[in-house]
Amino acid sequence: MNRIPDAEILLTPREVADLFGVDPKTVTRWAKAGKLTSIRTLGGHRRFRKSEVEDLRNNYFKSETK
């Protein structure tokens, strides 16, 4: 039996901003700069993959502690 993989958890710009302690506009700038991949909803809103955000967050805080 083939199992369909679970859907990727998507976060809003606000949720990502709260994780990093920045403004949602900063998250949008990161997406435009290519630091973070965004998915567009049918309404044109950005959503971010939780797994990618967690990877960026781990690297973001590593660079701040040095």
N, C-alpha and C positions, 0 to 999 in steps of 0.2 A: 504494500500500500504506500502510495506517495503522499507525503504530508505537505500541505501548502505552508511555506514559512510565514511566521507572524509578520504582520504589517510593521513597517518601520515607524517608530514613535516620532512625531513631528512636533516642534516647538515654535511658538510665535516669537517675533522679535522681542516682545516684552519679557517673555520667559527667559530667553537667552540673555537679555540685558540684565535681568535680576541675578542670574548666575555669575556674571562678570562684574556686577556693580557699576555698569555704565548705562548711558541713555540708549533707548531703542534705535535712535538715529545713527548711533555709533555702530550698532550691529548691521544696519543697512549699508553703511559705508564699508564695513568689512566685506560684506557680500559683493558690493560693486568692485572692490579692490581684489577680489578673488581669494581672500583669506578664509572664506566660509562659503560653501555652496548652498544656494537657496532653491527652493521649489516654489513655483507660483501656483496659487489656487486658481480656480476658474474665475474668481472675482479679482484676481491680480495681486492678492496679498502674498507676502513671503512666508515660507515655512522652512524650518531648518531641521535636519536629521539630528536626533538626540545623540547618536553614536559619534557623529562628526563634531558636534559641539563639545562633547566630553573629551574627545581627543585634543581639540584646540584648547580647552580649559586646562587640561593637564600640562600642556606645553606652555601656555600663557603664564601660569603660576610658577612653573619651573624657572622661566626666564626672569621673573620678578625677584626671586629669592637670591639670585647671584649678585 
